[in-house]
């Protein structure tokens, strides 16, 4: 479960961002800006991150506030799952990243698998849409939906990319240390259920 103070800060930021998008009243603008400032103050008080960085990364977006989308490619080979080692923390994850404007979820999965693992893949089907707040990830300032898309290898060879340092296939009971910000052991093992049961329905939340 999320920390209550983080949940409050995220909700305040979303309300302020959406309010600033639609209000025309000068006094309401001041109130929403004050609300946004309070959300920054909460994060600054409970973390070691400076207010300047929080304002830049967390409280600088415009428009109606919506969750971010994280796309992960799920690739099996010889009953093992493809993982890449992240340069950022040295731990492993399903290849993927933030959704890009102009690309569909399937196109992002294909692009991320290629860039991070070297393999050319084709998307097969959507396996799961999970809300990170339900899945024991470390706290973060964003509300994130994770889309897991099964892909099949059609070419290429294992090759790390700019953001990765190694590529490997792993058995479900011999997973390496995982990058918990990106995926949990439970989520990776959940993906194996689709390998065991190809007709398993899409998982939501």
N, C-alpha and C positions, 0 to 999 in steps of 0.2 A: 504494500500500500504506500501511496505517496505521503511525504511529510506534509502536515497540515499547512505549515507556513508557506511551503512551496506551492501547494494547490491554491491557496489564497492569492499569492502573488501572481500566479498565472491567470487566474480569473480576473483579477483587477486589471492586469495588463490588457487582456482581451476586451474587457468592457471599455477601457480608456481608448484603445486603438479604434474600436468600432464606433464609439461615440464621436471621436475626432473626425472620423470619416464622413459622418452624416450631419452633424450639427452645424447650424449657421449662426447660432446665438453666441455672442462674444463671451458671455458669462458662463455658458455651458462649456465652451472651449477651455476657459480657465479651470473649471472644475475637473474636466477630463484630463487636462495636463497635470493637475495636482494629484489625481488618482494614479496616473502613470508614474509620477515621481514617487509616490508611496510604494508602488510595486517594486521600483528600483531600490528604495531604501530597505525594504524587507530582504531582498536578495543580498544586498551589500552587508546587512547586519548578520546574516546567518551563514555567509560564505566568506572566503578570503579573496574574492574577485573584486576588483575596484569598480566604483560606480561608473567610471568612464567606459570600461569594457562592457559592463552590463547594459548601459544605455545604447551602446553601439550594436551589441549582438541580440539583445532581448527587447529593447524598448525603442527601436528606431524604425520598425516596419510601419507601413501605411496600408490603408484599405481595410475591408472587413476581415476580422481575425478568424483564421481557420487553422486546423491542425496541419502539420507538415506530413509529407509522405516519404517513407523510407522503403526503397524497393530492394528485395534480395532475390538473387538467382539461386535456385535449388537444382543442383546437378548431381546425378548418381552415375557411378561407373563400377561395375563388378561388386555391387552391393555395398559400395562405400560412397560417402558424400564429399563433394568438393568444398574445401576451405582454403582461405588465403590468410597469410600472416600480415597483420596491419603494422605499418611503420610507426603509427602514433603510439601504440601501447605494447607492441610485441606479442599480442595475443591474436587468436584466430577468429575468423568470421566467415559466414556465407558471403560471397562477393556481392557488393551492392553499394547503395548510397542514396542521397537525397534525390527526389524526383526533379527532373529538369523541365523547364518551360519549353513547350514545343514538341516534346517526346511523349509517347504513350508509355504506360507501365511496362508493357512487353519490350518496347524499344529500349527503355532504360535498362531492363534486366540484361538484354543482349549486350548493350554497350558496356555495362559494368563488369560482366563476366569476362568479356574480351580484354578490357583495360587492366583488370586486376589479376587475371589468371592466364591469359594468352589463348584461351579456347574460344573458337567460334561456336555459337549455340543458336538453336531455334527455340522459341517459347512453345510450351506444350499446353499448360493450363495453370490457372490460379489455384493455389493450394489453401492459402489462409490470408485473412485480413485481421491483424491483431492490434489492439490498442495497448501501447507500451505500459500504461498505468496499471494494467492487470497482470503483468508478467515479470515482476521482480527485477526490473532493470535499475541501475543506479539512478538517483534523482537527476533531473535536467530541467531547464527552464521552458522547454517546448512541449506541447501536446503533440504526440506523434502516432500516426497509423503506420504499421508495417505490413507491406504486401509481399508475400512469398510466392514466387512464380517458378514452376518447374520448367527446366530447359533441358534439351538434349544436345550433346556434342555432335557437331557436323564437320569439324575441322580444327586446325590450329594445334599448338603444342603448349605444354605447361611453361609459363613464363611470367615472372612477377612484373608488376608495373610500378608506376611512380609512387603509389600509396601503399604498395605491398612489397614484402621481402621474400616470400616463399609461397609455394603452391603445393597442395597435397590432397589425397583422398583418404578418408578416415572411416573406420568402422564405428558403429553406434556406441559400442562399449569401450572404445579406445579413443575418445575425443581428446584433443590437446586442450590447453588452457584457452578458454574462449574470451573474446572481447565482449564483456557483458553489456556495454553500452550499445552494442550492435545486435547481439543475439545471446540467448541463454542456453545452457545445456538442455533444458526441458524443451525449448523450441526446436533445437536441432534434432533431438530424438523424436519430436512430434513429426518432423518431416519424414522420418523413416517409416512412419505409419502409412504414408501415402505410397511408399515403395512396396510395403507388404500388402496393402489393400488399394489397388489402383482405382477402385470405384468409390473410395471414401469421399464424402461430400466436403465442400469447402468449409473451413472453420472460420467463424466470425467472432471477434472480440477475444 
